């Protein structure tokens, strides 16, 4: 890049920006041109205040660029438009419309048009001679080319008509027609709407030219290497459409094809579009890039994700002589290598993986796994696809992580510190279960002991914790031996002894005992929504008669079938039983805490 580490910001007039020998590229596949009558009218309201002398100049907002290449004696510079695409495109087309009108008004009008053409509208550098200084998004090229062909028909303008995309007419052509009418109203007619003489027309055209180029101002921001374009855009557009990280990545990857629109369209469809469509939804697509970047460099932050990926892709394509097509394919291969693993852990799509891994992946998916887990899980699962990591070891690693997360969640331990653990767990432990068990803890991140976990099962509050549905579903699955998430109705959590202390229970529980037991695991059971509604605050006898015949959940039916009463003693016995089951289901793996860890090349 031609830019520096620091962000550069300065006021700039429209004439200065268009007057530089710089090619202004709108990202190929960013949002198309959308301005309409409302925005055009507002723009001309501002312009009119300068034409009328009410203001010396008007500020039209910010333009944000990524400075790709500085200009030289023979080559034009290259800027990518990060923010300001709509207003910059409109202002460029306004100058086009003014030149188109001016050239019809005698020698003086043609002089104005010729100057606008050569000084502001097309490049005069040898590498881009006669090409427009603004390049629209690819989907707008058909409309843009149509405008340029008609408006500047008498001039040399190099346009790639073989690979234009989008409709011939749309928002851009409509806005151009409206802008042209605005110019004609202010240059060809007097205040009463009567036609002006030729010299008066040229005078007004010249005045409007001066206002447009010299009295309309922007703040121009050129990003440095250490600045996140996503954050800059977001801060400048609190009320606008957020530019997502996926937009920045798409623009970065596809800009390699900026000089071959036909190939850009082809590879966008075959490479990028298929990549996007392999995610289940927009939120999943947007969230992929940070954990992916952490697999490249575990030290990055969210703010540096984009810049670090750009550097990474330059590194992997710098060793050989790549064509633009080969470079894009190399980057897309790199970008998609963890996609199947991400989709598995994020949305439960396990079809790409060995069936022995399915259960462990789906359990982590149902566990409301923290996003901090993703970098490690993605690398582990991808390694099994390539045959680098044995499936049985990967299964064991997932089991250890599940037990670690469940124990912490039941104790209500905040996830603070997990990001630091998981982002480097692959380099620390690879696919070794021994390594994972020993590296998953630190001075500040604990793996709860059997004593702590047992106490939480027996007397801790499970109700209201995010892990509660997962724990009850896992116990149900063990007792009923069916996939409760697929075979049974949607599960709600019911208190066997109701949350609200009432007269039905006063002879069995004191208020203190009720408070002690009511939200513990021993007092919670899965119920379908209709069964939960019908039970409400019934007494034990009424609930038992209703639910031992109606409930479809085995663990719930067993409670009402086996227990003639529900007392503190019964609860204590069930709590002890659950504790033993939970300790075996999510073990401490004490044998792995003392063994030495073999080094792997993971």
DOMI-653182 format. One record per residue: residue in three letters; x negated, y, z of N, C-alpha, C in turn. Coordinates in pm, whole numbers, plus 50000, padded with zeros to 5 digits. Atoms other than C-alpha are relative to their C-alpha. Example, Ala and Ser with C-alpha at 12.3 -4.5 7.8 and 13.67 -1.06 7.14 Angstrom:
// residues 2
ala499114988150000487704955050780499105012050000
ser500824988149994486334989450714500775010950073
***
This chain:
// residues 602
unk499174988150000500005000050000499145012450000
unk500754987750002498975035649946500195008050127
unk499724992049881500345047350278498994997250110
unk500905001649886498585050250612500754993650113
unk499345006149885499295036050953501085008950057
unk499084990749936501105067451065501175003749912
unk498824995250070504575078750971499785014549961
unk500164986350048504515110450759501365005949970
unk498724993350022507415135050757499755014649969
unk500174986050037507695168650588501215004749922
unk498924994750084510295191750432499574999949855
unk500335000550142510475188850056501225004549920
unk498924995650089512535205049780500234989449893
unk499685009850104514275184749513499025001049884
unk500944998450110511985199649250498634994150030
unk501285006049963508925188349443500064984849990
unk499915014650004510175152849476500084994849859
unk499885004850137511255148749115498825004549915
unk501114994950078508295169148992498734992150014
unk501175008749985505705145049129500064988749897
unk500075011350093504515118248890500104986950079
unk499755011849917506055090949102501264993049950
unk498835008150034508395062749003500754996850129
unk499185002049880511195061649258500884987849977
unk499295012750019512425025749281501064998050108
unk498985004949909515755017749440499864984750004
unk500165014649992515494981749570500934992949902
unk499295006350112516604958249293501394995050036
unk498745006349965519374940949483500615006050126
unk499364993349887520384966549743501405004449959
unk498644995750028523834981849766500065008749874
unk499844992450122525044995649433500425014450031
unk499594986049984525895032049376501485000550036
unk498624999949950529095039949569500595013950016
unk499444986649980529465077549581501175002649905
unk498824996650078532805090649462500345014750015
unk499574986150004534825122549448499765007350132
unk500154993449871534705129749821498555004550023
unk501404996649977530915128749842499505010549899
unk500414990350102530445147749514500565013950033
unk499414987149965532845175049625499255006450117
unk500744994649886530995178949957498645005249956
unk501294995550052527675181349773500125013549931
unk499854987450073528965208849548500505011450088
unk499674989549902530485227549840498725005950057
unk501294995249949526935229749975499255008049894
unk500694993050108525485239549638500615013849976
unk499324987350025528105266849596499615010850101
unk500384990049899527065283649922498665006449967
unk501284994350044523585288649772500215008149872
unk499694992650123524895298949429500625013550031
unk499304987649963527065325249599499185009150089
unk500844991849917524225338049813500304999550148
unk499695001149858525725327350145498824994050077
unk501175006349940522655306050217498815001449906
unk501214999750079519085308850102499634986149951
unk500265013950036518775271050098500954991250080
unk499175009549926520695240050209499224987150022
unk500645012649963519455209150388500954988649969
unk499135010850046520825177250232499714986550066
unk500215012549929519455150850469498594994649983
unk501325006350000516575126550486499844990549882
unk500395010050099514805106450219498864991950061
unk501015008649939512825076650346499424991049892
unk500695007750105510235060150123498954990950061
unk501165008549973507805031450144499035002649885
unk500974995550099504755044749962499194987949952
unk500635012250051503715015049748498685002749931
unk501204997550080501135031149522499885014949973
unk500224986050030499635065749490499725002249852
unk500234997250141499395082649151498525002449974
unk501374997550046496135084348958500075008349872
unk500024992150123495045102548644500814993549890
unk499315007050109496605075848425501264992650044
unk498885008049952499165058848647500905008150092
unk499034993649911502335070948814499994993150135
unk499845006149869502795065449184501284991950007
unk498795008249982505415041449315500495001550143
unk499344999349870507805048049604501244991049995
unk498755007549985510495024049722500935007950092
unk499044992049925513635041449847500594991450112
unk499475007249885514455029250198501345005950044
unk498764993149965517115055250278500135012449913
unk499744988450085518725082450066500264996349856
unk499785004950136519405060849760501185007149932
unk498804994350060522885075249704499815014749964
unk500164985750028522025112149736498905002749898
unk501094997950095518745109049545500454996549858
unk499485003850132520445090749256500955010849948
unk499064989550041523185117249250499265012549955
unk500724987950036520685145949243499224998049869
unk500685002750127518655129548966500995001049884
unk499004999650107521805124748757500555014149980
unk499584986150013522765160848828499045007749909
unk501004993550088519515172548667500144994749857
unk499755005650133520205148648375501185007249934
unk498804993450054523675164148330499705014449963
unk500344986250028522245199348347499175001049871
unk500805000050123519645191348077500874997149879
unk499125003650111522355175547860500855011949956
unk499194988250032524455207147878499135011249945
unk500864988850039521555231547844499544998949855
unk500585001450134520245216647517500965004549890
unk499024995750100523445227447338500075015249984
unk499844985549997522895264647406498785007349946
unk501014992450072520405277147152498594996950045
unk501415002249971516665280047175499695001050148
unk500284998249858516675292747533500544988250081
unk499445011649931518925264447644499154987749977
unk500835011750029516725238747468498685000650076
unk501224998849921513645252747644500234995050141
unk499665004849865515355247047980500134984750000
unk499795014550007516425211947875498684992649982
unk501295006550024512945203347744499144999750126
unk500784999649877511325214648068500554990250104
unk499415009549905513775194648279499644985749962
unk500325013350049513165164048063498564996150033
unk501425003749986509355164848076499475001950140
unk500564996949868508815179448423500674992550114
unk499265005849887511465161348630500704986649971
unk499145011550029513265133348445499254987649952
unk500735011750049510725110748272498525001350034
unk501425000249969507165100448342499195004049876
unk500924996750110504335114648133498674992850016
unk501215008149981501695090648269499974988849896
unk500135009650111500335065748016500654986650030
unk499475013449969501485034448202501514999750005
unk498534999649989505105045948236500585010949910
unk499594988650083505415071847957501454998549951
unk498614998750043509015082247886500984991250080
unk499075007549914510445059548155500625009650102
unk499384991249899512945076048391499234999450131
unk500724999749873511355087148717500794993450112
unk499175007449902514255070848905500404986749939
unk499545013450042514945033548877501134995850092
unk498885003549913518405023949005499954985450042
unk499875014249968519404991149167500354992449874
unk499835007750123519544963048914501454999449955
unk498585001150036523344960548928500555012949940
unk499564987250056523574997348825499325003349868
unk500804996450117521224995348525500855002049875
unk499184998450120523974991448264500635013949998
unk499414986649993525765022948381498935010849983
unk501084990250006522495041848426499495001449856
unk500484999650137521275032448079501005006849906
unk498974993750083524585042747924499995015250016
unk500064985649973524365076848091498785006249931
unk501244994450056520755082347983500045000049847
unk499955000750145521375071347624500865011249940
unk499094989750052524235095847577499525014050038
unk500354986749952523055125047790498695005149941
unk501314996050052519475125147659499744993749863
unk500085006850129520165111947310498925005949910
unk500994993650086517755136947149498564998250050
unk501325001249940514845127047371499554985450001
unk500565013549985512525097247399500164995650146
unk499825005649866513635076847699499874984849986
unk500235014450009512315041347744500894992950102
unk499065007549916515065018647879499944985349961
unk499985014450029515104980747909501454995749982
unk498605003150028518424973847739500274985149992
unk499805014450016517844936447704500334993150132
unk499815006749871518064929448076500835008550096
unk499174991849913520544955148204501094991450064
unk499045008049924523004942548462501135008950048
unk498844992849949526384952048598500935004449888
unk499004995450098529364968148424499525012649929
unk500354988150076529084994848158500595012650062
unk499354988749935531405017448357500284996550145
unk499755002349858531915021748729499805012750079
unk500154988349913531205044749020498985010049947
unk501044991050046528045058748864500445008249880
unk499564992550118529555068148527501115009750036
unk498924991049957532625082848698499425012150073
unk500614988949926530475103648932499215009149907
unk500744991850096528305115248643500955009249924
unk499004991750069531395127448457500495011250090
unk499554989849906532545145748769498925010650019
unk501104990449985529115161848817499895008949876
unk500084992250125529085172548455501095010749997
unk498924990149995532475189548500499685011150099
unk500384989949901531185207048812499025010149940
unk500994991250063528255220848614500665009049895
unk499324992250104530455231648323500875011050060
unk499164989949935532855249848556499185011950048
unk500834989649940529955269848702499085006849899
unk500934994150099528015277148382500705004449871
unk499354996950128530455278348087501195009350013
unk498774992249979533405296548244499775011050102
unk500074989549899533855328948431500944996850114
unk499205002449882535735332748758501484998149969
unk498605001550041539045334248569500214987949910
unk499885012050082538315302648376499875002649852
unk500154996750141537535320448049498584996649954
unk501335003550052534635309447824499065012050002
unk501034989749996531395328847863499235000549868
unk500864998650116529095342047590498714991950020
unk501185008549996525905322647506498945004550096
unk501054995149912523445345147690500404998750146
unk499525001449863525605344548003499954985450045
unk500055014349968525825306647988498574996050035
unk501395003749976522055302947965499515005950133
unk500384993749873521605327348254500524992150118
unk499425007949889523955307148471499354986250009
unk500695012949998522295274348368498645001450069
unk501314997849939518915288748465500135002350151
unk499794997649857520285300848798500314986950073
unk499665012849938521795266748874498774991150006
unk501245007849998518515250148776499125004150118
unk500844995249891516625272049023500544995950136
unk499395004049873519105264649301499774985250025
unk500145014549982518975227249243498574996250034
unk501385004549986515215224249221499245006950112
unk500804992349905514005251549457500695003150132
unk499294995649880516715257149717500794988950068
unk499415011649933518005222249802498854992250064
unk501125005649925515825206850072500374987050069
unk499885012649929515305173050233498864999250102
unk501165004449924513135158650503499564986949938
unk500535012150062510925133050333499164992550103
unk500735008449905509675104450550499364988649922
unk500725011150062507015080650424499484991050111
unk500285009349892506595049850636498534996050004
unk501345005449982503285038650779500064984950015
unk500075014649992502105002750805500624994650128
unk499555004949872503205000451169501455003650030
unk498634995849975506745013251125500984990249938
unk498955009250042509844991651097501055007849923
unk499044992850083511955003850807501434998150050
unk498675002849946515004987350964500335009550114
unk499774991249887514625007751284500155014549955
unk499924986350050513975040351097501355002649935
unk498714998650066517045034950881501135000850103
unk498945000649900519195026351182500085012950081
unk500004987649921518125057151380500555011849920
unk499524989150084518945079651085501454998249957
unk498655003050049522305062951017500864993750108
unk499215005449890524085058051347501444997549959
unk498625001550043527425062051171500114992749867
unk499975006050132526425045050847499844984950002
unk500175014550013525905009750718498564996350033
unk501335003849956522984993550894499284992149891
unk500855007550091520164981650674499414988350077
unk500425011749926519544946150789498604995649963
unk501325005550027516234928250811500034991749873
unk499915008150122517464905150536499945008849877
unk500084990850113517844935550308498555003749972
unk501414996350017514234945650369499204988449941
unk500725011750051512964910350310500354997749853
unk499575001950139515024906749992499325010149907
unk500624989650084513734939749858498504997549983
unk501455002450005510134930749944499684988449907
unk500295011950080510274896449781500255002649852
unk499584998650140512074906949463499375012049929
unk500574988350067510254939749399498834996149909
unk501055004850089507504919149234500494999149856
unk499425001650134509874916248938500585013149948
unk499394987150034510604953448906499845003549852
unk500244996750140509184954648552500594989849904
unk499375010250086511134924548422501394997150055
unk498645001149945514824928748492500644986749967
unk499415012750039515774897448299499544988850093
unk500515010249909513504875648509500505002450142
unk499504996849866514634893848823501394994250020
unk498645005549990518244884248753499984984850009
unk500085014550002517294848348679499504994450132
unk500585005249877515124843248986500825004050122
unk499104996449891517534861949211501064989250016
unk498955010349994520194836249122499434986550041
unk500505013549977517974805449129499224998650131
unk500845000949881515714813849424500645006950121
unk499554992749882517054840949652501464996950034
unk498595002149971520804835849616500244986250060
unk499845013449944520514798549681499454999550143
unk500534999049865518364806449986501045006050095
unk498994993649915521044829750126501204990750020
unk498805008349992523864805350049499794987650086
unk500265011549915522154777850249500185003050149
unk499654996649862522964796850570501534999650013
unk498555001249987526464791850713500735013450001
unk499314987149991527224828950765498975011250002
unk500874988350008525814864250753499175001850126
unk500744998349874524864865351121498844990250009
unk501075009949999522854833451086498875003949906
unk501044995550095521034847050780499155011050061
unk500724988549947520114879450954499084996050115
unk500765003849881518824861351265498854990449971
unk501025010050035516514837551077498595005450006
unk501334995350034513584860251012499095002150120
unk500874998149884512344868051363499424986750049
unk500625012749961511964831651475499104994249891
unk500895004750107510544823351132498665007050009
unk501254992549991507984851151172499154995350118
unk500745005149885507034837351513499294986849969
unk500725012050041506094804751343498745003549921
unk501184995150073503624825251139498995006050097
unk500864993049904502264846151426500795001750129
unk499244999949874503414840851784499885013050077
unk500204987449927502274875751887500895011249949
unk499224988950057504704895751674501165003550092
unk498784995549933507614915751812501085001949894
unk498934997650096510994922351654499695012249913
unk500304987750073509804957051555498954998049892
unk501085002150098506784943151368500264988149908
unk499695012050079508544913351206499805002349851
unk500044997950144508914928150860498585002649951
unk501354996750044505434943150833499074987950008
unk500865011849986503844910850957500304989849891
unk499665009150108505744890050703499435004749868
unk500584994550123504644913350425498514996549992
unk501435003349998501014908450529499784985149978
unk500125014550015501494870850555500174995849855
unk499765003950139502884868450202498905005249908
unk501154995350078500054889550066498814990550018
unk501115009149972497604866250235500134986949922
unk499855013150063499094834450089500035000949848
unk500004998750146499234848749735498745007149950
unk501194992450041495834865749732498864991149954
unk501125008950031493694834849674499894996749851
unk500015003850141494694828349313500585010849912
unk499424990850098495824845848997501464996149979
unk498585003050008499584845049043500695009649904
unk499084991350070502084858148792501075004550098
unk498934995349911505014877248941500974988850033
unk499095011349978507194846448898499404990050096
unk500675009749912504654823349062499895005450143
unk500114993849868504164847849347501334999250074
unk498685000749937507894849449414500324985750043
unk499715013949965508234811649407499164995350119
unk500865003549887505294807949644500575005650130
unk499444993549881506884832349889501324993450040
unk498725006349968510334816449863499794986050057
unk500315013149942508814782249928499575001350145
unk500424997549861507164796050239501185004150087
unk498904994649922510284814450352501054989650033
unk498945009949980512564784450319499534987250069
unk500525012849949510284757950474500624996150134
unk499385003349871511954760550818501535001849997
unk498574996950007515474767450690500874988450048
unk499205011649958516814732050739499944998450152
unk500145001249855515424731151094500775010950072
unk499264988949940516884765251173501504997349996
unk498565002850011520324755451043500434988850094
unk499675011049909520194723751251500185005150142
unk499954995649861519444740751581500995011450020
unk499134988349987521514771951509501474996749978
unk498605002550035524674757451356500384985349997
unk499665014149989524454719751400500024992449869
unk500085007150128523814710451035498784990950002
unk501125009349978521684679351092499774990549884
unk500025009750109522074662450754498604997349946
unk501345001850057518424667550657499104991350087
unk500915006149902517054649150962500364985550030
unk499835013949960516584613651083501154998950099
unk498815001549916519734600551250499664999050149
unk500385000949859517814594151571499835013850064
unk500134986449948517364631751604501345007150015
unk498724992950006521014640751550500555003450139
unk499374997949869522224636351907499285010950079
unk500764990149924519424656452063500175014049945
unk499804986950062519804684951813501395005450034
unk498634995449976523574686551855500245003450146
unk499854996549858523294686352234499405013850027
unk500594986849981520934716152225500885010749936
unk499104990550064523314733051984501215002950088
unk498844998149913526214727452223499665005850135
unk500464995249870524134738552520499885015250005
unk500234985550009524214775252410498515002950014
unk501454999049995520484771452352499565014549985
unk500494986350016518544803752396499305001449866
unk500654997750129517314819152072498494999450012
unk501455000949979513844819352227499474986049968
unk500405013850029513774781552169499694997949852
unk500025002750143514004784951791498614998049939
unk501295001950068510334789551689499424986150023
unk500545013349975509294757451862500854989249934
unk499135010350057512334736951756499884999649849
unk500134999650146511964748551396498724993049954
unk501265006350039508324737751377500004985050030
unk499925014249965509004704851555500824992249898
unk499125007250091511894694851330499444999849858
unk500624999850132510124705951013498864989949991
unk501115009749999507134684451113500504985749983
unk499465013550020509384653851123500394997749855
unk499635001550140510574660650769498784996649915
unk501225002750077507004660450642499274987650044
unk500675012149951506114629050836498835002850091
unk501134996749913503614647751051500294996350146
unk499625002949862505524643251379500864987550005
unk499165011949987506854608751478501385003750056
unk498644996849958510624609551521500204997050148
unk499795003549859510484591951858499375010250093
unk500614989549918508124618351994500845012849996
unk499164988250012510324646251862501264998650084
unk498825002549917513354630352030499675002250147
unk500424998449861511454629052359499785014750035
unk500234985649976510414665752326501325007450016
unk498694993549989514034676352268500684996350130
unk499405004349874515174655952568499405007750118
unk500664992649892512604672952793500505014450004
unk499534986150006513664707552673501445000950047
unk498605000049956517334698952725500094999250152
unk499975001549855516724687453082499515012750069
unk500564987549947514634718453152501055011049998
unk499014989350014517374741553023501234997650085
unk498825003149919520244723553196499725002550148
unk500354997949859518494723653533499955014850034
unk500094985749974517714760453509501375006849993
unk498684993850015521214769253391500904996950118
unk499155003549887522904750353673499595007550126
unk500464992249886520754768653925500195015049979
unk499784985950027521604801653759498725007849982
unk501284993250018517964809753678500055007949869
unk499994991450118517684838853436498954995149899
unk500935005050103515954831353102498735008349985
unk501214991850007513244857053171498744991349991
unk501265007450014509884843953053500054988849899
unk499915011150093511234817352815499445003649862
unk500534995950130510294837552508498494997649994
unk501465001849997506634837152611499624985249995
unk500275014449999506814799352667500214994049861
unk499635007150123508584788552349499295005349877
unk500604994850122506904811652100498624994049974
unk501325006150020503544794752161499974985350039
unk499965013949956504724760252267499494990549892
unk500485008850108503954745451925498484999549998
unk501464999949999500344756551936499444993950127
unk500475005549872500054745852301500224985050010
unk499625013949975501784712052281500284991949875
unk499645007650119502714702751926501214991350025
unk498885009249981504974672151922499774990350116
unk500315008949889503464656552234500975002050116
unk499144998549883506054649852507499215003950126
unk500834996349887503234651752761499675015049996
unk500364986050014502144685152626501185009250023
unk498814991749981505674698852618500365001150147
unk499614999749858506424688852977499035008650082
unk500984992549922503214704553104499935014749957
unk500134986350049503304735952886501285008150013
unk498714993249996506964744252942500185008350128
unk499964992349875506224759253285498815009650005
unk501094990449980504074788453395500085005050144
unk499964994449865503424808953706501375006050032
unk498694993649979506804825953657501184992049947
unk498935008250058508794799153470499954986250064
unk499995012649924509824769253680500904989649935
unk499165011650035511204734753604500574995350133
unk499455003049867513614729653898499754985450041
unk500295013349946512724700054120501284991950016
unk498845008649973514964670154191500805005150119
unk499314995049881515774684654533500835012349968
unk499274987950036516754718354390501194996849909
unk498945003550094518774702954108501134992650071
unk498985007649927520574678554338500845009150088
unk499264990649914521504706454578500975008449917
unk499144992050086522914726854288501204991949952
unk498895008650042524984697254167501014998350113
unk499125003049886526374690354514500745012350050
unk499374988649933527034725054649499995013049920
unk500064987750078526334750454373501295002649927
unk498814996050075528994769554185499774997449852
unk500115003150142529394754353838501035007949919
unk498944993150074532644771253740499565014349965
unk500384986650044532044802753536498635000649936
unk501315000150066528554792853425500174995449855
unk499885003450142528024790353051499714985349973
unk500385013950020526604755453094501124990450042
unk498975008849944529784741953259500694991449894
unk499345008750099531614729952941499064989149948
unk500955009950050528454712452820499824988750100
unk500235010249898527874694353150501214990850013
unk498805008349988531484682553179500194991249876
unk499875007950123531484671452814499004988649997
unk501015010649998528244651752860500394988750096
unk499575010249905529624633953166501184992149943
unk498865006750064532854626352981499524990449892
unk500525008450107530894612852687499374987250058
unk500625011649938528914589752918501044990350055
unk498995008549938532034576953091500964993849899
unk499005005050096534264573152787499364993549877
unk500745005750112531574564052529500575004249864
unk499564994750129533204585252259499485014249987
unk500444986350023532264618152100501145009350038
unk498874992049949534464640952309500225012549918
unk499834987750075533814670752089500764997749870
unk499315002950126535244653051782501324992850021
unk498855008949987537764627951914501115005650089
unk499024995449903539474646752196500415014449974
unk499554986350022541464679152204499065010050066
unk500834989449942539864712452292500084999350152
unk500115002049856538664710852650500095013150075
unk500034989249903539504734852929499474994250131
unk500525004549871538074733253280501055002550107
unk498954999149898540514725953561499424997750140
unk500325002349859540124728653937500974989650055
unk499135010249941541424696754098500735006150121
unk499434991649896541984716654417500075014249944
unk499854987350071543374749554282499105011050054
unk500824988749961541344781354288500655008150112
unk499294992249899544014798354494500424990950115
unk499675007849881544314784654846501495001550030
unk498554999249975547984775454918500434989350100
unk499485008649892550224756155158499904985249967
unk500115014150037549954723754958498694993850048
unk501335005049969546304721055057499545003550141
unk500424995149867546224736855403499804988650100
unk500165010949906546584703355580498764991549972
unk501195007850035543524689155402498725008250008
unk501184991450006541144718955370500225012750081
unk499994986849935540384748255594499645010349894
unk500434989750097539854781555416498514999349971
unk501435000850019536134777155469499634988149911
unk500285011750084536134742155316500465002449855
unk499524996650134538204754655024498965008649926
unk501024991350060535634782154957498724992249970
unk501225007750019532804756954993500064991149877
unk499915010350102534114731654740500675004349869
unk499064997550111536494749054499499315001349864
unk500654997850130533994758854225498834990749973
unk501095009550022531574729754261500394990049891
unk499765009850105531184703353992500964989150047
unk499165010949950532874677154213501485003449991
unk498604995950003536124697354204500455004249860
unk499664995750136536064703953829500154988049908
unk499765010750096537454681753554500445006049867
unk499514995350130538154685253182501484996949982
unk498595001850033541774689653074500295006649866
unk499534993150119543504697752750500765012550042
unk499294987749968545124731952735501424997750049
unk498625002549955548724719052757500064993350138
unk500005006749871547884695953050499645009650111
unk500414990249901546164724353233501155009350034
unk498864991049977549204746753187501104993150081
unk498935007049929551594719953314499634997150145
unk500435003049864549494712553623500115012150091
unk500024987549924549024748153747499534997650144
unk500415001149859548914749054133500764989050075
unk499235010849938550734716554201499214993650114
unk500645007549891550024695954510499274988049941
unk500755011650046547684666054488500944989049951
unk499105010850037550564641254477500715002849869
unk499314996550124552424660054202499044999649880
unk500995000050108549284664953994499594985749966
unk500425013850022548294628454039501044992549919
unk498925006850071551654615953921500075004749855
unk499914994350134551554639253620498824995849913
unk501195000550084547964635153503499374986349986
unk500625013150018546964599053565500594992749881
unk499385006150117549354590053285499815008549874
unk500024991150116549004620653062498625003949950
unk501304994750044545364631353054499294990649905
unk500745008150097543214619452764498534999250035
unk501405000249961539914625652941499794989450108
unk500215011449910538554594553112499585004350139
unk500484996049869536734612653392501125005750085
unk498874994249928539894631453487501004989250039
unk499055010849971542144600953463499504991250113
unk500575008449895539774580853683500165006350138
unk499844993149871539914607153959501414998150054
unk498615000949954543694606753974500454985650019
unk499605014049987543904569153935499374993550123
unk500745006849895541264558954193500215006150139
unk499944993149871541924584754468501455002650040
unk498644997749952545114583954667500135013850064
unk499964986649941544154617254823498745007549957
unk501144991550037541774646254763499635008150123
unk500414994349871539884655855077498535004249994
unk501424996549998536504670755173499104987749993
unk500815012250002535204635355225499934994049859
unk499985005150138536304624454876499135008749910
unk500834990850079534714655454727498514997750025
unk501405002349966531464648754912499484987249935
unk500405012650062531374612954784499845001749849
unk500124997850145532024624254426498785008649968
unk501174991550021529354651354456498724991850003
unk501195008549991526794625154562499874991249876
unk500005008350120527794602954270499555008149878
unk500384991450111527484631954025498535003850007
unk501404996549984524114641254169499094988949949
unk500805011350047522724606454106500034998849849
unk499885000850146524074606453753499205011149932
unk500674988550062522714641353673498494998750009
unk501445001649986519244633253808499454990049898
unk500425009850100519064603253576500195005449857
unk499694994850134520614621653281499025011049958
unk500934989050029518334652353303498844999350099
unk501045002949900515204639453479498935010850008
unk501104990849976512224658153613498764996349918
unk501145005250076509804636853408498715001850080
unk501154998149912507414636053701498774992549951
unk501165007650048505224609753535499205007649894
unk500684992450104504394634753261499295012350055
unk500604987749946503344662553496498564998050042
unk501365002549951500144645553601499094993549896
unk500815006550103499024627053287499225010349920
unk500774990850083496334642353068500645000749862
unk499324997650127497554656952742499034998249884
unk500865001450118496004644352417500195011949907
unk499914988850093495224671552166500514995049866
unk499445003350130497254670851847499665011049902
unk500274989950102496744688751520501285007149961
unk498744993350031500274703151541499845014550002
***
